[in-house]
Amino acid sequence: MVKPVIYITRKLPDNLIKPFQETYDIRMWDEASTPVPTETLREEVKHADALFCLITEKIDREFLREHSHLKVIANMAVGYDNIDVEAAKEYGVTITNTPDVLTETTADLTFTLLLSTARRIVEAANTIYQNNWGDWAPFSLAGSDVHGKTLGIVGMGRIGAAVARRAKGFNMNVIYHNRSRKKEVEEELDLSYVTQEELLETADFVVSLVPLTDETKEMFNRTAFAKMKTSAIFINASRGGVVDETALYNALKDGEITAAGLDVFQEEPISSVHPFASLSNAVLLPHIGSATVQTREAMAKLCLENIEAVTTGKKAKTPIT
């Protein structure tokens, strides 16, 4: 009996794929950190029943038309702006993502980024690594308090609610803006729903946790940063495309806002030549929101379980289409 073929775009540990090897012919790109070349991907998927991909793979209309024989594409991420979902619907290809399993881990990282930026942790650590500690001074490397401040969350999904829970442990006043009100979350966590304008104008910390859509593309632009307090700190742990990076760079350079903590960028990866890397008031991370061993294993397992469900005629556990 011919086994269904799964193509995986990154090398995964053997312990994750072993439970599925008896049922499936599993083929993988042989690199863990280097993207599969586009032509290799297109050729391999010609012979596959299912595709396990990352957000780095662009699954556009042309790709879906060429590979409409696929039963399922499992995206190892919550976001899926790398996939043309409407085209997938037209071609009858099930698309799945990995919500829930990374919520708490990503909220941990988001709050870590907030704390690190507020207390200038990277800047302070670098004084040691660069042999530049110097003498003690009253306001040397003085940052911002987090406790008791106002946190404004834009995007109150699962991760937003998890960040709000952490903020309550720091006695923060939490306000939020979302496309629709979340009254149950408001009652549970004592949150206040405000307009986007009010949030920008009053929050000490503005945290972006929105998906990238046509509506949210570059929503944090020159106008948005101009509305923030000069003492405000901006955190982005959602998608790089929701930020006008030139506007943010200028806002940081000119002191229009105090600092920014960023885990995502419009074009990834970035390097030390990126304009943000020249700013002492920007903390930059290489898109590690869900990067714990436990969470990444759970995400990979969910992708494989979604594939197993669809290829055996069942409903996917976490379908987008």
VOLUM-443579 format. One record per residue (C-alpha): residue in one letter; z, x, y. Coordinates in steps of 0.2 Angstrom, whole numbers, padded with zeros to 4 digits, always signed. Example, Ala and Ser with C-alpha at 12.3 -4.5 7.8 and 13.67 -1.06 7.14 Angstrom:
residues 2
A+0039+0062-0022/S+0036+0068-0005/
end
This chain:
residues 321
M+0000+0000+0000/V-0005+0007+0017/K+0010+0009+0029/P+0009+0003+0047/V+0007+0017+0059/I+0019+0020+0073/Y+0014+0033+0086/I+0028+0041+0096/T+0024+0050+0112/R+0039+0062+0111/K+0047+0072+0097/L+0063+0062+0091/P+0077+0069+0081/D+0075+0066+0062/N+0090+0056+0060/L+0083+0042+0071/I+0066+0040+0062/K+0073+0043+0045/P+0078+0025+0042/F+0060+0019+0046/Q+0050+0032+0036/E+0050+0022+0020/T+0041+0008+0028/Y+0031+0016+0042/D+0019+0030+0044/I+0027+0039+0059/R+0017+0051+0069/M+0024+0060+0084/W+0019+0071+0098/D+0027+0088+0093/E+0035+0091+0110/A+0052+0084+0116/S+0050+0088+0134/T+0031+0090+0137/P+0021+0074+0140/V+0007+0070+0127/P-0010+0074+0135/T-0019+0058+0139/E-0034+0061+0128/T-0023+0065+0113/L-0013+0049+0116/R-0029+0038+0117/E-0036+0046+0101/E-0019+0044+0091/V-0017+0026+0096/K-0034+0022+0089/H-0026+0023+0072/A-0009+0015+0076/D-0001-0002+0074/A+0013+0001+0087/L+0016+0013+0101/F+0033+0020+0106/C+0031+0027+0124/L+0041+0033+0139/I+0039+0029+0157/T+0029+0044+0159/E+0014+0036+0150/K+0003+0025+0160/I-0002+0010+0150/D-0015+0002+0161/R-0028-0011+0159/E-0041+0001+0153/F-0029+0008+0140/L-0024-0009+0134/R-0043-0015+0133/E-0047+0001+0122/H-0032-0002+0111/S-0030-0021+0110/H-0027-0019+0092/L-0010-0013+0095/K+0004-0026+0090/V+0018-0019+0100/I+0021-0006+0114/A+0040-0001+0115/N+0044+0007+0131/M+0060+0018+0131/A+0066+0012+0148/V+0073-0004+0157/G+0059-0002+0170/Y+0041-0005+0165/D+0031-0002+0180/N+0021+0011+0170/I+0013-0004+0160/D+0001-0017+0166/V+0011-0032+0159/E-0002-0045+0164/A-0016-0036+0154/A-0005-0034+0139/K-0002-0053+0139/E-0021-0056+0140/Y-0024-0044+0125/G-0010-0051+0115/V+0000-0035+0115/T+0019-0037+0114/I+0028-0026+0127/T+0047-0022+0125/N+0060-0012+0135/T+0078-0006+0132/P+0090-0017+0143/D+0108-0018+0141/V+0110-0002+0130/L+0109+0009+0146/T+0119-0001+0158/E+0136+0007+0158/T+0129+0025+0157/T+0117+0022+0171/A+0131+0014+0181/D+0142+0030+0178/L+0128+0041+0184/T+0125+0030+0200/F+0143+0031+0204/T+0144+0050+0200/L+0129+0052+0212/L+0139+0042+0226/L+0155+0053+0224/S+0145+0069+0223/T+0136+0065+0239/A+0151+0058+0248/R+0162+0073+0244/R+0147+0086+0246/I+0151+0092+0228/V+0134+0102+0226/E+0135+0109+0243/A+0153+0115+0240/A+0149+0122+0223/N+0135+0132+0230/T+0146+0141+0242/I+0154+0149+0226/Y+0138+0153+0217/Q+0130+0160+0233/N+0146+0171+0237/N+0148+0161+0253/W+0165+0153+0251/G+0173+0161+0267/D+0189+0158+0275/W+0197+0140+0275/A+0193+0130+0290/P+0200+0112+0295/F+0184+0103+0293/S+0174+0115+0282/L+0164+0104+0269/A+0173+0089+0275/G+0164+0074+0267/S+0167+0055+0267/D+0181+0045+0259/V+0175+0033+0246/H+0190+0022+0243/G+0192+0008+0255/K+0174+0009+0261/T+0160-0004+0260/L+0147-0003+0246/G+0131-0012+0248/I+0121-0014+0232/V+0103-0020+0233/G+0098-0027+0217/M+0112-0036+0207/G+0106-0035+0189/R+0116-0028+0175/I+0118-0011+0182/G+0122-0017+0199/A+0137-0027+0192/A+0143-0012+0182/V+0142-0001+0198/A+0152-0015+0207/R+0165-0015+0194/R+0168+0004+0196/A+0168+0002+0215/K+0183-0011+0213/G+0193+0003+0205/F+0191+0013+0221/N+0197-0002+0231/M+0180-0004+0239/N+0173-0019+0248/V+0157-0024+0239/I+0143-0033+0247/Y+0126-0036+0239/H+0108-0043+0242/N+0097-0049+0228/R+0082-0060+0226/S+0093-0074+0220/R+0112-0076+0222/K+0123-0072+0207/K+0138-0083+0210/E+0146-0080+0193/V+0146-0061+0197/E+0152-0065+0214/E+0167-0075+0207/E+0171-0062+0194/L+0171-0047+0205/D+0175-0054+0222/L+0158-0049+0229/S+0150-0056+0245/Y+0132-0060+0246/V+0123-0055+0262/T+0106-0054+0269/Q+0097-0037+0267/E+0098-0034+0286/E+0117-0037+0286/L+0119-0026+0271/L+0110-0011+0279/E+0119-0013+0295/T+0137-0014+0288/A+0137-0004+0272/D+0145+0013+0271/F+0135+0016+0255/V+0118+0008+0252/V+0114+0009+0233/S+0096+0004+0227/L+0096-0004+0210/V+0080-0014+0212/P+0065-0013+0200/L+0048-0007+0207/T+0037-0021+0211/D+0024-0025+0225/E+0038-0034+0234/T+0050-0019+0233/K+0038-0005+0235/E+0044+0007+0250/M+0057-0007+0255/F+0068+0007+0261/N+0057+0013+0275/R+0059+0019+0293/T+0065+0002+0299/A+0078+0001+0285/F+0085+0018+0288/A+0086+0014+0307/K+0097-0001+0303/M+0110+0009+0294/K+0125+0017+0301/T+0123+0035+0306/S+0138+0038+0294/A+0129+0029+0280/I+0125+0037+0263/F+0110+0031+0253/I+0109+0031+0234/N+0093+0028+0224/A+0095+0026+0205/S+0081+0014+0203/R+0063+0020+0205/G+0056+0032+0217/G+0043+0020+0223/V+0055+0009+0232/V+0058+0023+0245/D+0046+0029+0259/E+0051+0047+0256/T+0044+0053+0273/A+0055+0041+0282/L+0070+0046+0272/Y+0067+0064+0274/N+0066+0061+0293/A+0081+0050+0293/L+0091+0064+0284/K+0084+0078+0294/D+0087+0070+0311/G+0104+0064+0307/E+0099+0045+0307/I+0110+0043+0291/T+0122+0056+0284/A+0117+0059+0267/A+0107+0053+0251/G+0109+0055+0233/L+0093+0053+0223/D+0090+0052+0204/V+0072+0046+0206/F+0056+0051+0216/Q+0039+0044+0219/E+0031+0058+0210/E+0040+0066+0196/P+0045+0079+0191/I+0049+0088+0208/S+0053+0106+0211/S+0062+0117+0224/V+0046+0116+0236/H+0049+0097+0238/P+0054+0093+0256/F+0071+0085+0250/A+0076+0102+0242/S+0077+0110+0259/L+0090+0097+0265/S+0109+0102+0263/N+0113+0083+0264/A+0103+0078+0249/V+0109+0078+0231/L+0095+0078+0219/L+0095+0075+0201/P+0080+0075+0188/H+0080+0056+0183/I+0095+0057+0171/G+0102+0040+0174/S+0103+0036+0155/A+0105+0054+0149/T+0119+0054+0137/V+0116+0057+0118/Q+0124+0041+0113/T+0113+0030+0126/R+0097+0039+0122/E+0099+0037+0104/A+0103+0018+0106/M+0087+0017+0117/A+0076+0025+0104/K+0084+0014+0090/L+0081-0002+0100/C+0062+0003+0102/L+0060+0006+0084/E+0069-0010+0080/N+0058-0020+0092/I+0043-0012+0083/E+0050-0017+0066/A+0053-0035+0071/V+0035-0037+0078/T+0026-0029+0064/T+0035-0039+0052/G+0031-0056+0060/K+0047-0058+0069/K+0051-0060+0088/A+0055-0044+0097/K+0074-0041+0101/T+0070-0037+0120/P+0052-0043+0124/I+0044-0042+0141/T+0029-0051+0135/
end
